[in-house]
Amino acid sequence: MTVSPVPPRPSVGTLLLAALFVTAGALHFMAPAPFDRIVPPWVPLTARQATLISGAGELLGGLGLLHPRTRPAARWGLLALLVAVFPANVWMAQDPERFRVSPAVAWGRLPLQPLLMWAVWRAGRARLVAADPLR
């Protein structure tokens, strides 16, 4: 039996993570206003541009998690996206009333970000599996 880095079919967890990102990405296009509001003023794009770019990244990353060949690239892209949007979450937590969310929700999102990054890290990694000699 040989062992090779063959990414398996997506696990249930990876499918759920992909669905989360695809849904969130689609919402950036279907209802962009809430996402526009949380773009910090120092971002060098218009709020709408930042919303559409991050939405496209979420859609592509979520879809990328579904296929073995694109899963590693999706992993790195989603990790970069999560790092890039973290300042918007901090900005929202500093003044939650401005964004019409409760302080508990705004601050509660911050520790979820590293957990989401951990899930993306695990979902996108290549796993060593026994090669099927009958394939």
Protein Blocks (a to p, Z undefined) as FASTA:
>chain_A
ZZddddddddfklmmmmmmmmmmmmmmmmmmmlmmmmpcfklcbdfklmmmmmmmmmmmm
mmmmmpmklmmmmmmmmmmmmmmmmmmmmmmmmmmmlnopafklmmmmmmmmmmmmmmmm
mmmpccdddddfkZZ
